[in-house]
Amino acid sequence: MRAVAFALLALAILSPAAHAADVTLRIRDAEADGRIVYAQLCTQAEFLSRCRLGDRQAAKDDIVTVLFKDVPPGTYAATVFQDMNGNAKLDRDMYGAPSEPWAVSRDAKGHMGPPAFDDAKVTVTDAPLTLELDLD
């Protein structure tokens, strides 16, 4: 009996992906010209910087889909932008506003600055999640 309980506990500890979920970002209004769309799924500590969960896709259609597999449960915010000049970064104008198409989860917008994490946050559980983002 003790051996069975130990085996079940070991299995639960060694398989964290069983409690993770896939998160799909469905990014609309991309320029369908092959330019790269960068996407990140960020914790609060990573928000508006480089996030551990990131990917990129060439925009071959006006909708780009990015899949993050086995995301641990928690609170995240998604950020995306389309790199119009190929320099692999979100360019900004002289006032600091993005000058390339971008979006943040829950359509969060900043007021005289970047959006707040609390306005963009979503909860990832063990169920698949799809987020819709519209590039501006």
Phi and psi in degrees as GROMACS dihedral restraints (atoms count N, CA, C in turn):
[ dihedral_restraints ]
;  ai    aj    ak    al  type     phi  dphi    fc
    3     4     5     6     1   -64.4    20    10
    4     5     6     7     1   -38.4    20    10
    6     7     8     9     1   -64.7    20    10
    7     8     9    10     1   -39.0    20    10
    9    10    11    12     1   -65.6    20    10
   10    11    12    13     1   -44.9    20    10
   12    13    14    15     1   -61.5    20    10
   13    14    15    16     1   -42.3    20    10
   15    16    17    18     1   -63.5    20    10
   16    17    18    19     1   -43.1    20    10
   18    19    20    21     1   -63.0    20    10
   19    20    21    22     1   -42.0    20    10
   21    22    23    24     1   -65.9    20    10
   22    23    24    25     1   -40.8    20    10
   24    25    26    27     1   -64.0    20    10
   25    26    27    28     1   -44.2    20    10
   27    28    29    30     1   -62.3    20    10
   28    29    30    31     1   -41.5    20    10
   30    31    32    33     1   -62.4    20    10
   31    32    33    34     1   -42.7    20    10
   33    34    35    36     1   -64.2    20    10
   34    35    36    37     1   -39.6    20    10
   36    37    38    39     1   -72.4    20    10
   37    38    39    40     1   -38.3    20    10
   39    40    41    42     1   -84.2    20    10
   40    41    42    43     1    -4.3    20    10
   42    43    44    45     1  -123.5    20    10
   43    44    45    46     1    67.0    20    10
   45    46    47    48     1   -65.2    20    10
   46    47    48    49     1   -25.3    20    10
   48    49    50    51     1   -64.9    20    10
   49    50    51    52     1   -20.2    20    10
   51    52    53    54     1   -64.5    20    10
   52    53    54    55     1   -23.3    20    10
   54    55    56    57     1  -104.0    20    10
   55    56    57    58     1     7.2    20    10
   57    58    59    60     1   -95.0    20    10
   58    59    60    61     1   166.5    20    10
   60    61    62    63     1  -135.2    20    10
   61    62    63    64     1   156.7    20    10
   63    64    65    66     1   -84.6    20    10
   64    65    66    67     1   136.2    20    10
   66    67    68    69     1  -119.5    20    10
   67    68    69    70     1   122.2    20    10
   69    70    71    72     1  -106.5    20    10
   70    71    72    73     1   129.3    20    10
   72    73    74    75     1  -102.4    20    10
   73    74    75    76     1   122.0    20    10
   75    76    77    78     1  -107.6    20    10
   76    77    78    79     1   105.7    20    10
   78    79    80    81     1  -102.9    20    10
   79    80    81    82     1   117.4    20    10
   81    82    83    84     1  -103.2    20    10
   82    83    84    85     1   162.3    20    10
   84    85    86    87     1    68.9    20    10
   85    86    87    88     1    28.7    20    10
   87    88    89    90     1   -75.8    20    10
   88    89    90    91     1   150.7    20    10
   90    91    92    93     1   -76.0    20    10
   91    92    93    94     1   116.7    20    10
   93    94    95    96     1   -83.0    20    10
   94    95    96    97     1    63.4    20    10
   96    97    98    99     1  -127.8    20    10
   97    98    99   100     1    16.0    20    10
   99   100   101   102     1    87.3    20    10
  100   101   102   103     1    -5.7    20    10
  102   103   104   105     1   -67.9    20    10
  103   104   105   106     1   151.1    20    10
  105   106   107   108     1   -80.7    20    10
  106   107   108   109     1   136.3    20    10
  108   109   110   111     1  -106.2    20    10
  109   110   111   112     1   122.9    20    10
  111   112   113   114     1   -97.7    20    10
  112   113   114   115     1   138.0    20    10
  114   115   116   117     1  -136.1    20    10
  115   116   117   118     1   142.2    20    10
  117   118   119   120     1  -136.3    20    10
  118   119   120   121     1   150.3    20    10
  120   121   122   123     1  -121.4    20    10
  121   122   123   124     1   115.1    20    10
  123   124   125   126     1  -118.7    20    10
  124   125   126   127     1   141.3    20    10
  126   127   128   129     1   -76.7    20    10
  127   128   129   130     1   171.7    20    10
  129   130   131   132     1   -60.9    20    10
  130   131   132   133     1   -39.3    20    10
  132   133   134   135     1   -66.1    20    10
  133   134   135   136     1   -27.2    20    10
  135   136   137   138     1   -94.6    20    10
  136   137   138   139     1   -14.0    20    10
  138   139   140   141     1   -53.8    20    10
  139   140   141   142     1   133.5    20    10
  141   142   143   144     1    66.0    20    10
  142   143   144   145     1    24.3    20    10
  144   145   146   147     1  -139.0    20    10
  145   146   147   148     1  -159.2    20    10
  147   148   149   150     1   -81.4    20    10
  148   149   150   151     1   125.8    20    10
  150   151   152   153     1  -104.2    20    10
  151   152   153   154     1   150.4    20    10
  153   154   155   156     1   -62.7    20    10
  154   155   156   157     1   -37.1    20    10
  156   157   158   159     1   -96.4    20    10
  157   158   159   160     1   104.5    20    10
  159   160   161   162     1  -145.2    20    10
  160   161   162   163     1   154.3    20    10
  162   163   164   165     1  -156.1    20    10
  163   164   165   166     1   171.3    20    10
  165   166   167   168     1  -147.0    20    10
  166   167   168   169     1   149.7    20    10
  168   169   170   171     1  -141.1    20    10
  169   170   171   172     1   142.8    20    10
  171   172   173   174     1   -75.1    20    10
  172   173   174   175     1   135.3    20    10
  174   175   176   177     1   -82.9    20    10
  175   176   177   178     1   101.9    20    10
  177   178   179   180     1   -99.8    20    10
  178   179   180   181     1    -6.6    20    10
  180   181   182   183     1  -145.5    20    10
  181   182   183   184     1   173.5    20    10
  183   184   185   186     1   -79.5    20    10
  184   185   186   187     1    -5.2    20    10
  186   187   188   189     1  -118.7    20    10
  187   188   189   190     1   125.8    20    10
  189   190   191   192     1  -115.3    20    10
  190   191   192   193     1   133.6    20    10
  192   193   194   195     1  -114.2    20    10
  193   194   195   196     1   128.3    20    10
  195   196   197   198     1  -121.6    20    10
  196   197   198   199     1   129.7    20    10
  198   199   200   201     1  -112.9    20    10
  199   200   201   202     1   126.6    20    10
  201   202   203   204     1  -106.6    20    10
  202   203   204   205     1   116.7    20    10
  204   205   206   207     1   -92.3    20    10
  205   206   207   208     1   144.9    20    10
  207   208   209   210     1    55.2    20    10
  208   209   210   211     1    50.3    20    10
  210   211   212   213     1   -78.8    20    10
  211   212   213   214     1   125.7    20    10
  213   214   215   216     1   -62.7    20    10
  214   215   216   217     1   145.7    20    10
  216   217   218   219     1   -55.3    20    10
  217   218   219   220     1   145.9    20    10
  219   220   221   222     1   159.4    20    10
  220   221   222   223     1  -169.2    20    10
  222   223   224   225     1  -109.0    20    10
  223   224   225   226     1   128.5    20    10
  225   226   227   228     1  -137.2    20    10
  226   227   228   229     1   166.5    20    10
  228   229   230   231     1  -134.2    20    10
  229   230   231   232     1   142.9    20    10
  231   232   233   234     1  -100.6    20    10
  232   233   234   235     1   140.1    20    10
  234   235   236   237     1  -130.3    20    10
  235   236   237   238     1   139.3    20    10
  237   238   239   240     1  -141.7    20    10
  238   239   240   241     1   152.0    20    10
  240   241   242   243     1  -154.6    20    10
  241   242   243   244     1   155.2    20    10
  243   244   245   246     1  -104.7    20    10
  244   245   246   247     1   124.5    20    10
  246   247   248   249     1   -81.7    20    10
  247   248   249   250     1   100.0    20    10
  249   250   251   252     1   -79.8    20    10
  250   251   252   253     1   -21.3    20    10
  252   253   254   255     1  -116.2    20    10
  253   254   255   256     1     5.9    20    10
  255   256   257   258     1    74.3    20    10
  256   257   258   259     1    20.2    20    10
  258   259   260   261     1   -97.7    20    10
  259   260   261   262     1     6.9    20    10
  261   262   263   264     1    61.8    20    10
  262   263   264   265     1    28.6    20    10
  264   265   266   267     1  -148.4    20    10
  265   266   267   268     1   156.6    20    10
  267   268   269   270     1   -79.6    20    10
  268   269   270   271     1   111.8    20    10
  270   271   272   273     1   -78.6    20    10
  271   272   273   274     1   153.5    20    10
  273   274   275   276     1  -129.9    20    10
  274   275   276   277     1   154.9    20    10
  276   277   278   279     1   -82.9    20    10
  277   278   279   280     1  -175.9    20    10
  279   280   281   282     1   -65.6    20    10
  280   281   282   283     1   -15.6    20    10
  282   283   284   285     1   -98.3    20    10
  283   284   285   286     1    -0.8    20    10
  285   286   287   288     1    93.4    20    10
  286   287   288   289     1    -0.6    20    10
  288   289   290   291     1   -79.6    20    10
  289   290   291   292     1   144.1    20    10
  291   292   293   294     1   -58.3    20    10
  292   293   294   295     1   135.8    20    10
  294   295   296   297     1  -108.0    20    10
  295   296   297   298     1     7.6    20    10
  297   298   299   300     1  -123.2    20    10
  298   299   300   301     1   157.3    20    10
  300   301   302   303     1   -58.9    20    10
  301   302   303   304     1   132.5    20    10
  303   304   305   306     1  -149.8    20    10
  304   305   306   307     1   165.1    20    10
  306   307   308   309     1  -159.6    20    10
  307   308   309   310     1   157.7    20    10
  309   310   311   312     1  -131.1    20    10
  310   311   312   313     1   147.3    20    10
  312   313   314   315     1   -53.6    20    10
  313   314   315   316     1   152.4    20    10
  315   316   317   318     1    59.2    20    10
  316   317   318   319     1    21.0    20    10
  318   319   320   321     1    53.3    20    10
  319   320   321   322     1    34.9    20    10
  321   322   323   324     1   -63.9    20    10
  322   323   324   325     1   137.9    20    10
  324   325   326   327     1  -127.2    20    10
  325   326   327   328     1   145.4    20    10
  327   328   329   330     1   -86.8    20    10
  328   329   330   331     1   160.6    20    10
  330   331   332   333     1  -120.3    20    10
  331   332   333   334     1   103.6    20    10
  333   334   335   336     1    60.7    20    10
  334   335   336   337     1    36.0    20    10
  336   337   338   339     1   164.5    20    10
  337   338   339   340     1  -173.5    20    10
  339   340   341   342     1   -70.0    20    10
  340   341   342   343     1   161.4    20    10
  342   343   344   345     1   -65.7    20    10
  343   344   345   346     1   154.5    20    10
  345   346   347   348     1   -86.7    20    10
  346   347   348   349     1   144.9    20    10
  348   349   350   351     1   -55.6    20    10
  349   350   351   352     1   -43.2    20    10
  351   352   353   354     1   -60.2    20    10
  352   353   354   355     1   -27.9    20    10
  354   355   356   357     1   -79.7    20    10
  355   356   357   358     1   -19.9    20    10
  357   358   359   360     1  -107.7    20    10
  358   359   360   361     1    -9.4    20    10
  360   361   362   363     1   -69.4    20    10
  361   362   363   364     1   145.9    20    10
  363   364   365   366     1  -133.9    20    10
  364   365   366   367     1   154.6    20    10
  366   367   368   369     1  -103.5    20    10
  367   368   369   370     1   126.8    20    10
  369   370   371   372     1   -99.5    20    10
  370   371   372   373     1   126.4    20    10
  372   373   374   375     1  -111.9    20    10
  373   374   375   376     1  -151.5    20    10
  375   376   377   378     1   -93.1    20    10
  376   377   378   379     1     7.6    20    10
  378   379   380   381     1  -102.7    20    10
  379   380   381   382     1   145.2    20    10
  381   382   383   384     1   -57.0    20    10
  382   383   384   385     1   146.7    20    10
  384   385   386   387     1  -135.0    20    10
  385   386   387   388     1   135.4    20    10
  387   388   389   390     1  -119.3    20    10
  388   389   390   391     1   128.7    20    10
  390   391   392   393     1  -112.2    20    10
  391   392   393   394     1   134.7    20    10
  393   394   395   396     1  -100.9    20    10
  394   395   396   397     1   127.6    20    10
  396   397   398   399     1  -129.2    20    10
  397   398   399   400     1   134.4    20    10
  399   400   401   402     1  -109.2    20    10
  400   401   402   403     1   117.4    20    10
  402   403   404   405     1   -65.8    20    10
  403   404   405   406     1   135.6    20    10
